[in-house]
Amino acid sequence: MFGRGATEREGQAKRYKRVALVKGDGIGPEVIESTLQVLEAVGAELELVPIELGYGRWKRTGHAMTSQDVDEAKECDCILFGAITTPPDPNYKSVLLTLRKELELYANIRPIKGNDVNLIIVRENTEGMYSGIEELSYDKATTLRVITRKGSQKIAEKACQLTTPKKKLTIVHKSNVLKSDSLFLKVCRETAERYGVHYEDMLVDAAAYNLVINPGRFDILVTTNLFGDILSDEAAGVIGGLGLCPSANLGDKYALFEPIHGSAPDIAGKGLANPVGAILSAAMMLRWFGDEERAQEIEKTVGRAQEDGVKTPDMGGHYNTKEVTKFIVKLLG
């Protein structure tokens, strides 16, 4: 537990929220350590509950995650997540996909900011190609793409709630080929009209093209699971790299916050990991708790560090993970 004390910033945030802390594998522990230093520097008041999940756990015990781990996570308010390496096991069930389903984290919110780009990708998080209904045989592999009215409506509502009168909602789909996307498009249109939101719709290939040549045309994009996964990585490339981008996995009760990058085991322990995505994910967590002041403080400070050229090598800088973290912490102090 850490913080500046109960007498400071009274009424700004709920006190001592229980956060399940999953450091994970590869660069996960490094970026989470940076994030914890920033949270402490900004005076966040949290009760951290460490839970070991991922490849390291699988190597030692044969299980990347158990039902008991899920139950422990449910006893917390949210999860702060690093990154996980996928075990080479055909029977492995993805930790992230399992958590998203078990905690009903139906909305994946991925803000993309930088290089005159300021957009949010709102990705449906529990259905589509990641529904987990698959068959694998010697001659054939099948993955069932599931799109439901309920799932489409919930993600459309979340996107509409993020849209303001000055911002436009773009519904991204492939309904000219995929019948399942016809339902998604129909429900999103109906929801946008009900909310009185200005919207357009765009085929996913056109959206991918425009994200590269004219990303400034977008404000809020809402789309299905696989499309959202791919488009957000593409958009991250437009602003400079995966290491810059945070995300929130939101449900009606629980939430999970994580950088969108993977575990990158090839650079683990070398001080090359960019901590910005994880740090900004923590800012999203604080905002979810209602602590807007500290969230903005972190975001502004990270922005200042970037403007001052304090960047890791993936951004063309010459600072290592600890140096970037130390600079941000110093600014916050």
N, C-alpha and C positions, 0 to 999 in steps of 0.2 A: 504494500500500500504506500502510495506516495502522493504528495501534494503540498500546497502552500498553507494549508490550515483552513479550518472551517470559518474563520472570520473574514477571509478575503473573498471578494467577488460574490457576496451573498446573493442568492437568488438567481445566479447566472446558470447554474447547472444542477442536475440531480447529483447527490453525493455518493461516492464510493460504489460505483456500479461494478458488478462482478463481470469480469472479462475473461473468457477462456483464451489462453495464450497458446497458440500452436506455432512453434518455430519452424518445424518441418525439416526439410533436407536441403542439400546444396547451399545456395546463398541465402536460403530462408533464415537461418539463425543470425546471419550477419545483418540483414536488413531489419530484422525484428529488434536486434540489440540497438541499432541506430534509432529506431522508432521509440523504444522505451526511454532512451536518453532524452529525446525531444519531448516526449510526454511529461517526463519529470521536470524538464526545464520550464515548460509552460505551466506547470502546476496542476496538471490533471489529477483528479482524485479517483483512483480506481483500485479495485481489489483484483489482482491478477491470479488466475487459476491455471497453472501450467498443465497442458495435456499433450502427451507425446503421440504423434500420429505420423505415418509415412513410411518411407523406404527403410530408414534406420530401424524403426520399430519392427518392420516386417522381417528384416534380416535376423534380428535377434529372437523374435518370438513366433514368426510365421503369420502374424496378423498386423496389417497396417492400421487397422482400427477395429474395435469391438463394439458391441451394443452398449456395454458399460460406458465406453467413451462418449457415445452419443447421449446417453442419459446424463452424464456429467456436464456435457456441453449445454444440455437443455436446462440445467440448474443455474446457468449463467445468463446474463442479459444479452450477450453477444459474443462473437469470436473475432479475435485479431489473429490473422493467418499469414504465415510467411510464404512458403512454397513447398511443394512435395514432388519427389521423384517417383515415377510410376514403377512399381516392382515388375520384373519380367516373369509374370505369372498369369497364364491364361484364365485362371479362376479369380483373378484379382478384381475386386469391385472398387471403382474409383472413390477415394475418400471424399473429394469435393462433390461429386455427383450424389453420393449417399447423403452427405450433410445437407445438400440443397433439397433433396427429397424429404428427408426425415424432419427437417426444420421448416419445410414448406417455404423455402426462400425463392419465390417465384420471379422476383425482379432483380436483374443484374444491371446496376447503374454504372456506366463507365464515362466519366467526364474526360474530354480531350481538350486541353488548353495549351496554346503556344503557337508561335509563328503566325499570329493574326488568325488563329483558329480557336473557336470557343463553341464547342458542341457537346451534346450528351447522347450517347447511344444507350437506349433502353432495350435490354435484351430479355426475352422470355427465357426463363432459367430452369424449367423442370420438364418441358415437353420436347416436341420436335425430334430431331435426329438423336437427341441425348435421352430419349425416353427409357432406354435400357432394355428394350424388347428386341432381342437379337438371336439369331441362330447361325452357327458356324459348322460346316461339314467339309469334307474333302473337296467336293465339287461346287459348293455354293455357300455364299455368306449373305445373310439377310438382316437388314436393320429396318425396323418399322418406324416410320415417321408419324408421330401422333400430334395432331393439332385439335384442341377442344375449344368449344365456345367459351367455357368458363375460364380456361387459361388465357385465351386471346383477350377476353374482356378485362381480366385483372391487369394484364400488362398494358393494355391500351389506357385503362384508367390511370395507372401509375404515370404513364407518359403524359397524359393530358394534365395531370396535377403539376407536372414540372414545366408545362408550357405557359407562357405569359402572353398578354395581348400583343406584345412586340415580337414574339417569337413564333415560328412556324413549325408544325409537326410534319415530319416526313414518314409515311408508312412504307417500309421497305419489304418487298415480297417477290415472288416468282410465280404469280398466279396464271401467267400465260402458259406455263408448263405443268405446274404442280396444283392439282385440284385441292389439296389440303390448304394451300395458300389462298385459295378463293375464299374459304371460310375465315381465315385470319384477316384478310383484307376487308371483307364485309363487316366483321365485328369491329375492327378498328375504325372504319368509316362511321359506323353507327355511333360508336362511343365518342368520337371527336365531335360529331354533330350534336350529340346530347350535351356535351360540355361546352359547346360554342367555340371550339378551338379551330383556328385557321390551319388547314392541312392540305397536303398533297400526297400522292402515292407515286412510288418509283420502283421499277424493277431492280433487283439486287445488282445485276451487272452494270446498269447505268449508275447506281449509287456508288459502286466501287470505283468506277471511272471518275465520277464527279468528286469523290473524296480526294483524288489525286490532283485533278486539274483545277478544281474550284471548291475547296472545302468550306470556304466562307459562306457559301449559299445555304449551309445547313445550320439548324439550331438544335432541334430534338429529333432523333431518329428512333423509331420503334420497329422492332423486327423479331424474327423467330430465333431460336436458340443457336443453331449453327451459323446462320448469317451474321448474327450479332457478334459471335465469337471471332469470326474472320474479319469482319469490317472494323472492329475495334482495334485489332492488331494492325491492320492496314493504316488506320487513322493515327495510331501511335507512331508508325513509321514516318508519317507526314510531318509530325511535330518534333521528331528527333530520336524516338526510340521507345521501346517497351518499358524501360526503367523509369520513365517519367510518369507513368499512368496508374492511378489508383482505381479501385472499384468497391462497390457495396453490393452485397447480395442481401436483399430485403424480403422479409415476409411480414405477416400481420403481427407476429409476436417476437420473432428472433431476427438476428442480422449477423452477417459475416463480412468482415472487411479485409481486403487483400490487394496487393499489387497485381496487375494483370500478367506480369512476366512469370516464367517458369522457374524451376530450381537451378538451372544453369550449372550443373555439376562440374563442367569443364573449367569454370573460373572460381569455384568455391575455395575460400581460404586465401585467395590471392589479393584481396583488397580492391578488386575491380568492380564489385557489385555496386549498382546505383541505388542508394537508399531512398530516393525521392518518392517513388511510387508507393512504397510501404509507409513512409511518413505522411504522405497526403491521404492515404487510406485511413490512417489514424485520425486525421483531421475530419474526414467524413464520419468516422465513428463518433467523435465528439459532437459534431453537428446533429447526428441522430439522437444523441443523449440530450440535446437541447442546449449544448454549450457552444453557442455561435461565436462568442467572443474569443475563446481559445482556438476554435477551428480557424477563424480568420487570421489570428495571430500566427499560427503555423503556416498557413498558405502564403501570407504576405512575406514571411521570413524566408521560406523556400524560394519564392520568386526573387527576392533580393539576392540570395546566394547565386542563383542562376544568372542574374543580371551582372553580378560582380565577377562572373567567370569561374566560380568555384564549382567545377563539374568533374565527374568521373570520365575515364577514357572513352566510354561509349558515346559521350556527348562531345567528344573532341577536347576534353579537358585533361589535366595532368594531376588531378587530386585523387587520392584513394578514398575508399569508403569511410574510414575513420576521420580523415581530414575534412571531408564534406560535412559529416555529422558534427564534428567539433565546431566548425564555422557556424552552422545553423544554431547549435546550442549556445554559442557565444553571443550571437545576435539576440537570441531570446532572453539571455541573462541581462 
